[in-house]
Each structure stands twice: as C-alpha cells, then as structure tokens.
Amino acid sequence: MSDPAQCAQIMREKEMLNDLIASQKQITASYNTFAGECVNPNLRNAFLNILGEEHQIQADIFSDMQANGWYQPEQAEQQKIQQTQQKLSQQ
C-alpha cells in the first residue's frame, strides 16, 4: 500500500479501535463491579443488562480488529489448557 493518505486513514482507524477496545475493557470491568456490589436487585439487573450490552460492543470491536489483522491473540497450547484444567479441578 503506497498511498500515504490511505495508510494514514488505516492508522487512524487502527488507533481508534485500539482506544475503543481499551475503553470497553475498563467499562465492562466497572459495570461488573457495580453489579456485583449492588444491594438493590432492580439496580443490579439494570447493571447486568448494561454489562451484557457493553460486552457485545467489545466483541464487535474485537471482531473488526481481528478481521483487519490488528488483534491476533495467541492460541493456547493444548498442554497448557489441560494443566490449567487439572489445577482448577483440584481447588
């Protein structure tokens, strides 16, 4: 891609999505805390509904980033998965 304007646009989009996913991680963590520590059941349910919506937004951003090759989490090795399962089952 040799067009500088196109490269700049892609970089702006990538930076914006990086900022958005970081923000969504903080937002979902906050709503999770609010819901978990809420005494009023109606308010807790409202927080849980919002939390679900925020998780969907985060998943959409993640999908967009992954589709563009901008967010590629490493695949866990099968051995590490099994070790973790064994460790958790012993607790």
C-alpha positions, 0 to 999 in steps of 0.5 A: 500500500503506497498511498500515504493518505490511505495508510494514514486513514488505516492508522487512524482507524487502527488507533481508534479501535485500539482506544475503543477496545481499551475503553470497553475493557475498563467499562465492562470491568466497572459495570461488573463491579457495580453489579456485583456490589449492588444491594438493590436487585432492580439496580443490579439487573439494570447493571447486568443488562448494561454489562451484557450490552457493553460486552457485545460492543467489545466483541464487535470491536474485537471482531473488526480488529481481528478481521483487519489483522490488528488483534491476533491473540495467541492460541493456547497450547493444548498442554497448557489448557489441560494443566490449567484444567487439572489445577482448577479441578483440584481447588 
